C-alpha cells in the first residue's frame, strides 16, 4: 500500500527506518559467547547435516518464486495483495501442524510427505502459463513451504541437539545449502548467457 501510494523513495525510506529500529533494539539484547572448533561445527549434527543443507537451499528458492509473479502482475498494490494472500494462507495452515509436531516431537514423519508435495507443486510451474494457475501454485507452494520449514529447522529438538553448538552447526549447514543453490543458479545463468551470445553472433 505504501509503495503504491507514496512511491519507491518513501517505501525504501520506511524499510530503512524499520531496519534501523530493529538494529537499535537488537543492541539491547544480552550477548553471550560460545566457543567451538570447526570440527565441532562439522560433526555435531551428524545424521541431520543433509536436512540442514536442504533447509538452507530451500530458503532461497521460496523467496525467488514470488518474484516471478511480476511476469503477470504490474501493479504494486496487486503484488502486495498477492504476497499477503500467500502469507495468510500459510499462517492458517501452519498453526495446527506446528501445535501437533511440538506435542508429538515427531517432525521427521511430516517432512517427507510435505517435501514430496512441494516438489510436485514446483514441477507443475512448468505446465501452467496463466496468471490464475501461477497464483494458485505459488500460494500452495508457500503454504507447503511454511508448513515444512519449521519442521526442518527444529528437527534438532527431536534429536536432542538443542544446545548452542547445535544451533551454530545448523547455521553452518544452512549456509552450505545456500551456497550450493546459488552456485547452481549462477551456473545456469552463465550457460544461458553463453548460449544467448552464440545465438546473437
One Martini backbone bead per residue (centre of mass of N, CA, C, O) as a GRO file, in nm:
protein
  201
    1UNK     BB    1   0.059   0.062  -0.022
    2UNK     BB    2   0.299   0.257   0.006
    3UNK     BB    3   0.414   0.211  -0.277
    4UNK     BB    4   0.155   0.302  -0.429
    5UNK     BB    5   0.120   0.600  -0.286
    6UNK     BB    6   0.440   0.712  -0.237
    7UNK     BB    7   0.662   0.538  -0.346
    8UNK     BB    8   0.984   0.425  -0.355
    9UNK     BB    9   1.132   0.623  -0.164
   10UNK     BB   10   0.943   0.592   0.085
   11UNK     BB   11   0.962   0.287   0.105
   12UNK     BB   12   1.266   0.274   0.161
   13UNK     BB   13   1.263   0.457   0.409
   14UNK     BB   14   1.083   0.269   0.583
   15UNK     BB   15   1.264   0.020   0.569
   16UNK     BB   16   1.507   0.154   0.707
   17UNK     BB   17   1.364   0.230   0.969
   18UNK     BB   18   1.297  -0.059   1.057
   19UNK     BB   19   1.588  -0.163   1.057
   20UNK     BB   20   1.707   0.036   1.264
   21UNK     BB   21   1.515  -0.037   1.493
   22UNK     BB   22   1.610  -0.332   1.514
   23UNK     BB   23   1.907  -0.269   1.579
   24UNK     BB   24   1.862  -0.112   1.840
   25UNK     BB   25   1.720  -0.346   1.995
   26UNK     BB   26   1.950  -0.560   1.955
   27UNK     BB   27   2.162  -0.410   2.141
   28UNK     BB   28   1.990  -0.491   2.416
   29UNK     BB   29   2.080  -0.769   2.397
   30UNK     BB   30   2.210  -1.020   2.555
   31UNK     BB   31   2.534  -1.139   2.542
   32UNK     BB   32   2.680  -1.444   2.412
   33UNK     BB   33   2.953  -1.684   2.440
   34UNK     BB   34   3.068  -1.943   2.206
   35UNK     BB   35   3.287  -2.205   2.195
   36UNK     BB   36   3.442  -2.346   1.894
   37UNK     BB   37   3.505  -2.583   1.649
   38UNK     BB   38   3.505  -2.686   1.329
   39UNK     BB   39   3.455  -2.983   1.404
   40UNK     BB   40   3.198  -2.938   1.568
   41UNK     BB   41   3.031  -2.805   1.339
   42UNK     BB   42   3.052  -3.064   1.149
   43UNK     BB   43   2.964  -3.315   1.371
   44UNK     BB   44   2.716  -3.253   1.559
   45UNK     BB   45   2.491  -3.314   1.306
   46UNK     BB   46   2.494  -3.604   1.269
   47UNK     BB   47   2.222  -3.694   1.043
   48UNK     BB   48   2.135  -3.363   0.973
   49UNK     BB   49   2.296  -3.216   0.744
   50UNK     BB   50   2.119  -3.248   0.491
   51UNK     BB   51   1.867  -3.108   0.599
   52UNK     BB   52   2.004  -2.835   0.653
   53UNK     BB   53   2.097  -2.779   0.361
   54UNK     BB   54   1.815  -2.788   0.235
   55UNK     BB   55   1.699  -2.564   0.404
   56UNK     BB   56   1.885  -2.339   0.296
   57UNK     BB   57   1.809  -2.366  -0.007
   58UNK     BB   58   1.492  -2.321   0.023
   59UNK     BB   59   1.490  -2.034   0.114
   60UNK     BB   60   1.567  -1.913  -0.168
   61UNK     BB   61   1.352  -2.034  -0.350
   62UNK     BB   62   1.095  -1.911  -0.209
   63UNK     BB   63   1.189  -1.609  -0.266
   64UNK     BB   64   1.175  -1.628  -0.586
   65UNK     BB   65   0.893  -1.717  -0.683
   66UNK     BB   66   0.723  -1.448  -0.639
   67UNK     BB   67   0.880  -1.276  -0.853
   68UNK     BB   68   0.735  -1.414  -1.102
   69UNK     BB   69   0.471  -1.246  -1.065
   70UNK     BB   70   0.578  -1.000  -1.243
   71UNK     BB   71   0.486  -1.131  -1.517
   72UNK     BB   72   0.164  -1.062  -1.428
   73UNK     BB   73   0.233  -0.821  -1.222
   74UNK     BB   74   0.233  -0.445  -1.220
   75UNK     BB   75   0.101  -0.378  -0.952
   76UNK     BB   76   0.177  -0.307  -0.632
   77UNK     BB   77  -0.089  -0.376  -0.484
   78UNK     BB   78  -0.134  -0.655  -0.612
   79UNK     BB   79   0.134  -0.775  -0.510
   80UNK     BB   80   0.073  -0.736  -0.210
   81UNK     BB   81  -0.179  -0.914  -0.207
   82UNK     BB   82  -0.040  -1.171  -0.299
   83UNK     BB   83   0.159  -1.194  -0.057
   84UNK     BB   84  -0.057  -1.184   0.168
   85UNK     BB   85  -0.213  -1.437   0.082
   86UNK     BB   86   0.017  -1.634   0.118
   87UNK     BB   87   0.061  -1.578   0.423
   88UNK     BB   88  -0.224  -1.642   0.527
   89UNK     BB   89  -0.245  -1.935   0.436
   90UNK     BB   90   0.011  -2.033   0.583
   91UNK     BB   91  -0.074  -1.960   0.870
   92UNK     BB   92  -0.329  -2.133   0.897
   93UNK     BB   93  -0.188  -2.413   0.829
   94UNK     BB   94   0.055  -2.407   1.050
   95UNK     BB   95  -0.068  -2.414   1.336
   96UNK     BB   96  -0.154  -2.715   1.370
   97UNK     BB   97   0.116  -2.852   1.301
   98UNK     BB   98   0.287  -2.715   1.519
   99UNK     BB   99   0.127  -2.827   1.759
  100UNK     BB  100   0.161  -3.128   1.694
  101UNK     BB  101   0.478  -3.147   1.673
  102UNK     BB  102   0.534  -3.038   1.962
  103UNK     BB  103   0.385  -3.278   2.105
  104UNK     BB  104   0.527  -3.538   1.953
  105UNK     BB  105   0.821  -3.516   1.830
  106UNK     BB  106   0.757  -3.594   1.491
  107UNK     BB  107   0.880  -3.434   1.230
  108UNK     BB  108   0.984  -3.640   1.014
  109UNK     BB  109   0.699  -3.756   0.925
  110UNK     BB  110   0.632  -3.473   0.769
  111UNK     BB  111   0.863  -3.406   0.570
  112UNK     BB  112   0.835  -3.604   0.334
  113UNK     BB  113   0.543  -3.545   0.221
  114UNK     BB  114   0.580  -3.234   0.198
  115UNK     BB  115   0.827  -3.238   0.007
  116UNK     BB  116   0.695  -3.391  -0.224
  117UNK     BB  117   0.468  -3.187  -0.271
  118UNK     BB  118   0.655  -2.946  -0.332
  119UNK     BB  119   0.791  -3.076  -0.580
  120UNK     BB  120   0.537  -3.107  -0.752
  121UNK     BB  121   0.452  -2.810  -0.759
  122UNK     BB  122   0.712  -2.702  -0.887
  123UNK     BB  123   0.684  -2.871  -1.154
  124UNK     BB  124   0.402  -2.735  -1.243
  125UNK     BB  125   0.504  -2.456  -1.345
  126UNK     BB  126   0.570  -2.564  -1.646
  127UNK     BB  127   0.234  -2.600  -1.714
  128UNK     BB  128   0.175  -2.295  -1.623
  129UNK     BB  129   0.084  -1.965  -1.786
  130UNK     BB  130  -0.116  -1.850  -1.604
  131UNK     BB  131  -0.207  -1.645  -1.347
  132UNK     BB  132  -0.390  -1.840  -1.194
  133UNK     BB  133  -0.198  -2.081  -1.182
  134UNK     BB  134   0.037  -1.937  -1.046
  135UNK     BB  135  -0.106  -1.840  -0.786
  136UNK     BB  136  -0.198  -2.116  -0.685
  137UNK     BB  137   0.088  -2.245  -0.671
  138UNK     BB  138   0.223  -2.030  -0.492
  139UNK     BB  139   0.036  -2.066  -0.249
  140UNK     BB  140   0.085  -2.369  -0.209
  141UNK     BB  141   0.395  -2.354  -0.176
  142UNK     BB  142   0.394  -2.165   0.064
  143UNK     BB  143   0.239  -2.348   0.252
  144UNK     BB  144   0.438  -2.586   0.244
  145UNK     BB  145   0.688  -2.429   0.334
  146UNK     BB  146   0.574  -2.337   0.614
  147UNK     BB  147   0.522  -2.623   0.717
  148UNK     BB  148   0.829  -2.743   0.676
  149UNK     BB  149   1.037  -2.541   0.792
  150UNK     BB  150   1.009  -2.589   1.107
  151UNK     BB  151   1.074  -2.890   1.087
  152UNK     BB  152   1.361  -2.865   0.979
  153UNK     BB  153   1.468  -2.654   1.193
  154UNK     BB  154   1.354  -2.851   1.461
  155UNK     BB  155   1.476  -3.146   1.450
  156UNK     BB  156   1.696  -3.108   1.678
  157UNK     BB  157   1.501  -3.152   1.914
  158UNK     BB  158   1.455  -3.464   1.860
  159UNK     BB  159   1.792  -3.511   1.868
  160UNK     BB  160   1.926  -3.365   2.114
  161UNK     BB  161   2.055  -3.058   1.983
  162UNK     BB  162   1.970  -2.830   2.207
  163UNK     BB  163   2.236  -2.632   2.154
  164UNK     BB  164   2.463  -2.406   2.070
  165UNK     BB  165   2.618  -2.593   1.870
  166UNK     BB  166   2.370  -2.679   1.709
  167UNK     BB  167   2.296  -2.390   1.598
  168UNK     BB  168   2.568  -2.331   1.471
  169UNK     BB  169   2.573  -2.577   1.283
  170UNK     BB  170   2.314  -2.509   1.135
  171UNK     BB  171   2.417  -2.246   1.003
  172UNK     BB  172   2.641  -2.376   0.841
  173UNK     BB  173   2.449  -2.567   0.664
  174UNK     BB  174   2.273  -2.350   0.551
  175UNK     BB  175   2.508  -2.214   0.389
  176UNK     BB  176   2.574  -2.454   0.216
  177UNK     BB  177   2.299  -2.467   0.071
  178UNK     BB  178   2.305  -2.179  -0.043
  179UNK     BB  179   2.565  -2.209  -0.213
  180UNK     BB  180   2.465  -2.433  -0.396
  181UNK     BB  181   2.219  -2.291  -0.519
  182UNK     BB  182   2.370  -2.038  -0.622
  183UNK     BB  183   2.568  -2.195  -0.800
  184UNK     BB  184   2.356  -2.317  -0.988
  185UNK     BB  185   2.236  -2.050  -1.083
  186UNK     BB  186   2.495  -1.931  -1.204
  187UNK     BB  187   2.545  -2.156  -1.406
  188UNK     BB  188   2.279  -2.123  -1.571
  189UNK     BB  189   2.318  -1.824  -1.640
  190UNK     BB  190   2.583  -1.866  -1.791
  191UNK     BB  191   2.480  -2.058  -2.006
  192UNK     BB  192   2.261  -1.866  -2.115
  193UNK     BB  193   2.459  -1.641  -2.200
  194UNK     BB  194   2.627  -1.806  -2.400
  195UNK     BB  195   2.397  -1.891  -2.585
  196UNK     BB  196   2.303  -1.601  -2.651
  197UNK     BB  197   2.570  -1.512  -2.783
  198UNK     BB  198   2.573  -1.720  -3.015
  199UNK     BB  199   2.303  -1.634  -3.138
  200UNK     BB  200   2.388  -1.343  -3.198
  201UNK     BB  201   2.643  -1.433  -3.380
   0.00000   0.00000   0.00000
